[in-house]
Amino acid sequence: MSPFFIKAIQLLLSLSILIVLHELGHFIPAKLFKTRVEKFYLFFDIKFSIFKKKIGETVYGIGWLPLGGYVKIAGMIDESMDKEQMAGPPQPWEFRSKPAWQRLIIMLGGVTVNFLLAILIYIGIAYTYGDKYIEANSLKDGFQVTNVEIGDKLGIKTGDNIVAVDGEAVKEFSKLPLEIINGNTLTIVRDGKTFDQQIPVDFIAKLLENEDKTSFLVPRAPFIIHKVPKDSHNKEIDLKKGDEIIAVNNQKVSYLDQVETIVEQNKGRSVVFTVKGLDQIEKTVTANINEDGKIGVIRNFDPQELEKRGLLSIKTINYSFLESIPAGINKGVSTLSSYVKQMKKIFNPKTGAYKGVGGFGAIGGLFPDTWNWGAFWSTTAFISIILAFMNILPIPALDGGHVMFLLYEIVTGRKPGDKFMEYAQLTGFIILVSLLLFANGNDIYKAIFG
């Protein structure tokens, strides 16, 4: 099966789980407060349904348009815009007849379920898989900047080490790019000296110009051969798995970036590599560098091998069931905090972060090309956090919009009029459609123009 369909299946399954549970978050308190729920739908059923069945007073169904889902609660102005029902006198089983605190609980149910679900998933992941990561402060000779333009924009260079962002120590090296995206100030160690440096406000815009948007930093590592492909222009040279390049044209090198610099200067020429094998025996081989500056070999980047060489440290944590609970809670809270920081960047036009906003294509791209349950559940938890945050925004037509009006009612003792709520719902719907078109339009633009 193609990677596209694997991603699509994962996206559909993930959204189906999250939508059903989100709507259950509204459905259950509504039923507890004896409020009639007329419809419970996965996806939207404009004009027709794929499946529907009435059980008691509720019609359960699956729509054909996979853009979300909904519960239709009697006596509530929602996306159905059912004016006829609202024109009649309030009934005891209707949403509008219930006390404001009950209506507030009903409206908060969806986002509450989404956040709690994310935490439960993170607890399960911690217990099942534990944690394993490269400690950011353990890099012996810093990192390699793999994209010079991005490095120059940030003011960092190969050999540096970033020990903190906004004064907070960075624990996991893999999270460093995201911390930089969310941050404002870097604490850098260079040649034994520590200093702070501001992150340019338009750094994200620069990052979005590059195809590989996050992997601009890797641990500094030697050039170790993994294999020479059969179709390589250097397929005849005597290089074996585990061989390390220690000199190029008699110039000693310790790291990949040093090899790359010399190779770049010798495009279209031959160079002499001095390599050291796993048996510690040294030999020289002559290799041709093509016009693109490629050697034609696959190098080995194995963090465990680098740890053996004393170049970095890998932290491995296994959690008991009880230990996994606070670990999962911390993961959920930190993920939400990180996402809020990203949203602040998006709403600041100077950052250019809005250019990276994506729709279903971008969300689908979060999933791996091959099926992996750990990655699936981790991504599902992250999307659940996104849904919780987005739904609580104070935009009419979202849960947060209803919550905003309910809080106004509780504080002032005055309930917004039905006509006002209709106009607010319509305005919110227009805002949501505009955001949806913008996000998915961004996906289409990037797919066509890169």
C-alpha positions in Angstrom: 0.0 0.0 0.0 1.3 3.5 -0.9 2.4 5.8 1.9 -0.4 8.3 0.9 -3.1 5.7 1.6 -1.4 4.6 4.9 -1.4 8.2 6.0 -5.0 8.7 4.9 -6.2 5.6 6.8 -4.4 6.7 9.9 -5.9 10.2 9.6 -9.4 8.9 9.1 -9.2 6.5 12.0 -7.6 9.1 14.3 -10.2 11.7 13.5 -13.1 9.2 13.8 -11.9 8.3 17.4 -11.4 11.9 18.4 -14.7 13.2 16.9 -16.8 10.4 18.5 -15.3 10.9 21.9 -15.5 14.7 21.6 -19.2 14.5 20.9 -19.7 12.0 23.7 -18.3 14.7 25.9 -21.3 16.8 25.1 -23.8 13.9 24.8 -23.2 12.3 28.2 -23.7 15.5 30.4 -26.7 16.4 28.2 -28.3 13.1 29.0 -27.3 13.4 32.7 -29.1 16.7 32.8 -32.1 15.2 31.0 -31.6 17.3 27.9 -32.9 15.8 24.6 -30.2 14.9 22.0 -31.8 14.7 18.6 -28.8 13.6 16.5 -25.4 12.2 17.1 -23.2 12.1 14.0 -19.7 11.2 12.9 -19.0 13.5 10.0 -21.6 15.8 8.4 -24.7 14.5 6.7 -25.5 17.4 4.3 -28.4 16.1 2.2 -27.9 12.5 3.0 -26.2 10.0 5.4 -24.1 6.9 4.8 -25.8 5.3 7.8 -28.4 6.3 10.3 -30.5 4.6 13.0 -32.9 6.1 15.6 -32.6 4.6 19.1 -34.9 6.2 21.5 -35.1 9.9 20.9 -31.7 10.2 19.2 -30.7 9.5 15.6 -27.2 8.0 15.4 -25.4 8.2 12.0 -22.4 8.6 9.8 -22.3 11.5 7.3 -20.5 11.6 4.0 -18.5 14.8 4.6 -15.5 14.0 6.9 -14.9 17.5 8.2 -16.0 16.9 11.8 -19.1 15.7 13.6 -21.8 17.0 15.8 -24.6 16.4 18.3 -27.8 18.2 17.8 -29.2 19.2 21.2 -32.8 20.3 21.4 -33.4 24.0 22.2 -29.9 25.1 21.2 -28.8 27.5 18.4 -26.0 25.5 16.7 -24.7 24.8 13.2 -28.1 23.4 12.2 -29.7 26.9 12.6 -33.0 25.3 13.5 -35.1 28.5 13.8 -38.4 26.7 13.8 -37.7 24.8 17.0 -36.5 28.0 18.7 -39.6 29.9 17.7 -41.8 27.7 20.0 -42.0 28.0 23.8 -39.1 26.5 25.8 -39.7 22.9 26.8 -38.3 21.3 30.0 -36.1 18.9 28.0 -34.5 21.6 25.9 -31.0 23.1 26.3 -32.3 26.6 26.7 -34.5 25.6 29.7 -31.5 24.3 31.7 -29.6 26.3 34.3 -26.6 28.2 33.0 -24.2 26.0 35.0 -25.6 22.8 33.4 -25.3 24.3 29.9 -21.8 25.3 30.7 -20.8 21.8 31.7 -22.5 20.4 28.5 -20.5 22.8 26.3 -17.2 22.2 28.1 -17.6 18.4 27.9 -16.0 18.0 24.4 -12.8 19.9 25.0 -12.5 18.3 28.5 -12.7 14.8 26.9 -10.1 15.8 24.2 -7.6 17.0 26.8 -8.2 14.0 29.2 -7.9 11.6 26.2 -4.6 13.1 25.2 -3.3 12.6 28.8 -4.6 9.0 28.9 -2.8 8.2 25.6 0.4 9.8 26.8 0.2 7.7 30.0 -0.2 4.6 27.9 2.7 5.5 25.7 4.9 6.2 28.7 4.0 2.9 30.3 4.3 0.9 27.1 7.3 2.5 25.4 9.0 4.6 28.0 11.3 7.5 26.9 14.5 7.4 25.0 16.3 10.5 23.8 19.6 12.2 23.2 20.4 14.5 26.1 20.8 18.0 24.6 23.6 19.0 26.9 25.7 15.9 26.3 27.0 16.7 22.8 30.8 16.6 23.1 31.5 18.9 20.3 28.1 20.5 19.7 25.8 20.1 16.8 26.2 20.4 13.0 24.1 23.0 11.2 22.9 21.2 8.1 21.3 24.3 6.6 23.7 27.3 6.4 21.0 29.8 5.5 18.9 28.9 8.6 22.0 28.8 10.8 23.1 32.3 9.6 19.6 33.6 10.3 19.7 32.3 13.8 23.3 33.3 14.3 24.5 29.7 15.1 27.2 27.6 13.5 28.5 24.1 13.6 30.3 23.3 16.9 27.8 25.4 18.9 25.6 24.0 21.6 22.2 25.5 22.6 21.8 24.8 26.3 18.6 26.7 26.9 15.7 28.5 25.2 14.1 31.5 27.0 16.1 30.5 30.0 14.6 27.0 30.1 17.2 24.1 29.8 16.5 21.9 26.8 16.6 18.2 27.8 15.9 16.4 24.6 18.0 17.2 21.5 15.2 16.1 19.1 12.9 18.8 20.6 15.4 21.6 20.1 14.1 22.8 16.7 10.6 23.1 18.1 11.8 24.9 21.1 13.6 27.4 18.9 10.5 27.9 16.8 8.5 28.6 20.0 11.2 30.7 21.7 12.6 34.2 21.7 16.1 33.9 23.2 18.8 31.2 22.8 21.6 30.5 25.3 24.6 29.3 23.3 27.9 27.7 24.3 30.6 28.4 21.7 34.3 27.7 22.2 33.7 27.4 26.0 31.9 30.8 26.2 28.2 31.1 27.1 26.1 34.0 25.7 22.4 34.8 25.0 21.2 35.6 21.5 17.8 36.8 20.3 15.8 34.7 17.8 14.9 36.9 14.8 11.1 37.6 14.8 10.9 36.5 11.2 12.9 33.3 11.7 9.9 31.0 11.1 9.3 32.7 7.7 12.9 31.8 6.8 12.4 28.3 8.0 9.2 27.8 5.9 11.2 28.7 2.8 13.1 25.5 3.1 11.8 22.0 2.2 13.3 20.4 5.3 11.7 22.7 7.8 12.8 21.2 11.1 16.0 19.1 10.7 18.5 21.9 10.4 20.5 20.6 13.4 22.0 17.2 14.0 24.6 16.0 16.5 28.1 16.5 15.2 29.3 13.0 14.2 32.1 11.3 12.3 31.7 10.2 8.7 31.1 6.4 9.2 30.3 4.3 6.2 27.1 2.2 6.2 27.3 0.8 2.7 28.2 1.6 -0.9 25.1 1.2 -3.1 25.3 -1.0 -6.2 24.4 1.9 -8.5 26.9 4.3 -6.9 29.5 5.9 -9.2 32.0 4.7 -6.6 30.7 1.1 -6.3 34.2 -0.3 -7.0 36.0 1.4 -4.1 37.0 -0.6 -1.0 34.8 0.8 1.7 33.0 -1.4 4.2 30.4 -1.0 6.8 31.9 0.7 9.9 34.8 2.3 8.1 35.4 5.9 9.4 36.9 8.6 7.2 39.7 10.2 9.2 41.5 12.2 6.5 40.8 13.6 3.1 43.8 14.3 0.8 46.0 13.9 3.9 44.0 16.6 5.8 42.8 15.1 9.1 39.1 15.2 9.8 37.1 14.2 12.8 33.5 15.0 11.7 31.1 14.7 8.8 30.9 18.5 8.3 34.7 18.6 7.8 34.5 15.9 5.2 31.7 17.7 3.4 33.6 21.0 3.2 36.6 19.4 1.5 34.4 17.2 -0.8 32.5 20.4 -1.8 35.7 22.0 -2.9 36.6 19.0 -5.1 33.5 18.6 -7.2 34.2 16.6 -10.4 37.6 15.5 -9.1 39.2 12.5 -7.3 40.1 12.6 -3.6 42.0 10.2 -1.4 40.3 9.1 1.8 42.1 7.7 4.7 39.7 5.4 6.6 39.9 3.4 9.8 38.0 0.1 9.9 36.3 -1.6 12.9 39.6 -3.5 13.3 41.4 -0.1 13.8 43.5 -0.8 10.7 44.0 2.2 8.4 43.9 2.2 4.6 43.6 4.7 1.8 41.1 4.7 -1.0 40.6 6.9 -4.0 37.1 8.1 -4.7 35.5 10.2 -7.4 33.3 13.2 -6.4 30.5 13.9 -8.9 29.5 17.3 -10.1 26.9 17.6 -7.4 29.5 17.1 -4.7 28.3 13.6 -3.8 30.6 10.7 -2.8 27.9 8.1 -3.6 27.9 6.2 -0.3 25.4 5.9 2.5 26.8 6.9 5.9 25.8 5.5 9.2 24.2 7.7 11.9 23.7 5.4 14.9 23.2 7.4 18.1 24.2 4.3 20.1 27.5 4.0 18.2 28.1 7.7 18.9 27.4 7.1 22.6 30.0 4.3 22.6 32.5 6.8 21.2 31.7 9.3 24.0 30.2 11.9 21.6 26.8 12.0 23.3 24.6 10.4 25.9 21.3 8.6 25.4 18.7 8.8 28.2 16.5 5.8 28.6 13.6 5.8 31.1 11.2 3.0 31.8 8.1 3.8 33.7 6.0 1.7 36.1 2.3 2.1 35.8 2.2 4.6 38.7 5.2 6.5 37.3 3.6 6.7 33.9 0.7 8.8 35.3 2.6 12.0 36.2 4.8 11.4 33.1 1.7 11.4 30.9 0.1 14.4 32.6 3.4 16.4 32.2 3.5 15.4 28.5 0.0 16.6 28.0 0.5 19.9 29.7 3.8 20.6 28.0 2.3 19.7 24.6 -0.6 22.1 25.1 1.8 24.8 26.3 4.0 24.3 23.2 1.0 24.5 20.9 -0.2 27.7 22.6 3.2 29.3 22.0 3.0 28.3 18.3 -0.5 29.9 18.0 0.9 33.1 19.4 3.5 33.1 16.7 0.9 32.4 14.0 -1.2 35.4 15.2 1.8 37.7 15.0 2.1 38.7 11.3 5.7 39.7 11.7 6.8 36.1 12.3 5.4 34.8 9.0 4.2 31.7 10.8 0.7 32.0 9.3 2.3 30.8 6.0 2.8 27.4 7.6 -0.8 26.9 8.6 -2.2 23.7 7.1 -5.4 21.8 6.8 -6.1 18.1 6.5 -3.1 17.5 4.3 -0.8 19.0 7.0 -2.5 16.9 9.7 -2.2 13.8 7.6 1.5 14.5 7.1 2.0 14.2 10.9 1.5 10.4 10.6 4.4 8.1 9.4 4.6 6.5 6.0 4.4 3.0 7.6 2.0 1.7 10.2 3.4 2.2 13.7 1.0 2.0 16.7 3.3 4.1 18.9 3.6 6.9 16.3 -0.2 6.6 15.6 -1.2 7.1 19.2 1.3 9.8 19.8 0.0 11.7 16.8 -3.6 11.1 17.8 -2.8 12.5 21.3 -1.3 15.6 19.7 -4.3 16.1 17.4 -6.6 15.7 20.4 -4.7 18.6 22.1 -5.1 20.7 19.0 -8.9 20.0 18.9 -9.3 20.8 22.5 -7.4 24.2 22.1 -9.1 25.1 18.8 -12.6 24.3 20.1 -12.2 26.4 23.2 -11.3 29.5 21.2 -14.0 32.2 21.8 -15.4 32.0 18.3 -19.2 31.7 17.8 -20.1 28.3 16.3 -17.2 26.7 18.4 -17.7 25.4 21.9 -15.6 28.3 23.1 -18.1 30.8 21.6 -21.0 29.1 23.5 -18.9 29.1 26.7 -18.1 32.8 26.3 -21.8 33.7 26.0 -22.7 31.4 29.0 -20.0 33.0 31.2 -21.5 36.4 30.2 -24.9 35.2 31.3 -23.6 33.8 34.6 -21.8 37.0 35.4 -24.4 39.5 34.3 -27.6 37.5 34.9 -28.7 38.4 31.3 -29.1 35.8 28.6 -28.2 36.9 25.0 -31.3 37.0 22.8 -32.0 34.2 20.3 -31.7 36.6 17.3 -28.3 37.8 18.6 -27.2 34.1 18.9 -28.4 33.4 15.4 -26.3 36.2 14.0 -23.3 35.2 16.2 -23.6 31.6 15.0 -23.7 32.7 11.4 -20.7 35.0 11.9 -18.7 32.2 13.6 -19.6 29.8 10.8 -18.3 32.3 8.2 -15.0 32.7 10.2 -14.6 28.9 10.4 -15.2 28.4 6.7 -12.7 31.1 5.9 -10.1 29.5 8.2 -10.8 26.1 6.7 -10.4 27.5 3.2 -7.2 29.3 4.1 -5.6 26.3 5.8 -6.5 23.8 3.1 -5.6 26.3 0.4 -2.2 26.5 2.0 -1.9 22.7 1.6 -2.9 22.9 -2.0 -0.5 25.8 -2.7 2.4 24.0 -1.1 1.6 20.7 -3.0 1.6 22.5 -6.3 4.4 25.1 -5.9 6.4 23.4 -3.1 
